[in-house]
Amino acid sequence: MNKFKNFFKIDGLKAYVVGGNGLIGKEIVKALEEFNAKVTVFDLNKNKIIENDKIKYVKFDCSKEKNIKNFFKNYIKKNGCPEIFINASYPATKDWKSNTFKKVKFESYKKNVEIHLNSYIWIAKTIADHMLKNKIKGSIIQLS
């Protein structure tokens, strides 16, 4: 990964990672930390996240779509707008993990697609609005 450090100068930049405690999210957080970004992980569970001077954890449920706008408005007001925003979350209903392709009910499928798609779009719009307002030329990366 060291050969990429010349291409990606992100030392000290704020990076917000939604779903930063998931399988992909953890690897993204590690890479951002290695590149010296200041990372905030937004996730439901803290699990094995080790907070330090480069990594901070904030409990966040992206499936609560009505709270997204105010949550990030308040967080950014207090902590600043990110230059890097990555959404690696996987919002789902409680029954989703126990479903199989054969037994999934249409209503469950429909609700999970709705939660996933709507949260991704609404979070990206919310962050983009803040980046524009704060004149931040940054990146929004969505891993749906």
Residue pairs with C-beta under 8 A, 6 or more apart in sequence:
1 31
1 34
5 35
8 35
10 32
10 35
10 36
10 37
10 83
10 84
11 35
11 36
11 37
12 36
12 37
12 38
13 37
13 38
13 82
13 83
13 84
13 138
14 37
14 38
14 40
14 79
14 80
14 81
14 82
14 83
14 84
15 32
15 37
15 38
15 39
15 40
15 82
15 83
15 84
15 85
15 86
16 39
16 40
16 42
16 82
16 84
16 85
16 86
16 127
17 25
17 28
17 29
17 32
17 39
17 40
17 41
17 42
17 86
17 87
17 88
18 25
18 42
18 43
18 60
18 62
18 85
18 86
18 87
18 88
18 89
18 123
19 25
19 42
19 43
19 62
19 87
19 88
19 89
19 90
19 143
20 26
20 28
20 29
20 39
20 41
20 42
20 43
20 49
20 86
20 88
21 41
21 43
21 44
21 45
21 46
21 47
21 48
21 49
21 57
22 43
22 88
22 89
22 90
24 88
24 143
25 41
25 43
25 86
25 88
25 89
28 86
28 88
29 39
29 41
29 49
29 55
32 39
32 84
33 39
33 54
33 55
36 54
37 54
37 84
38 54
38 56
39 54
39 55
39 56
40 55
40 56
40 57
40 58
40 79
40 82
41 49
41 55
41 56
41 57
41 58
42 58
42 59
42 60
42 62
43 49
43 57
43 59
43 60
43 89
44 59
44 60
44 61
46 57
46 59
49 55
49 57
51 57
58 75
60 71
61 67
61 91
62 68
62 87
62 89
62 91
62 119
62 123
63 91
63 92
63 115
63 119
65 115
65 118
65 119
65 122
68 119
68 122
68 123
68 126
69 122
69 126
72 123
72 126
72 127
72 130
73 126
73 130
76 82
76 130
76 134
81 130
81 131
81 133
81 134
81 136
81 138
82 127
82 131
82 136
82 138
83 136
83 137
83 138
83 139
84 138
84 139
84 141
85 124
85 127
85 131
85 138
85 139
85 140
85 141
86 140
86 141
86 142
86 143
87 120
87 123
87 124
87 140
87 141
87 142
87 143
87 144
88 143
89 119
89 120
90 116
91 115
91 116
91 119
92 112
92 115
92 116
93 108
93 111
93 112
93 115
95 108
96 108
96 112
99 105
99 108
116 144
117 144
120 142
120 144
124 140
124 142
127 140
128 140
130 136
131 137
131 138
131 140
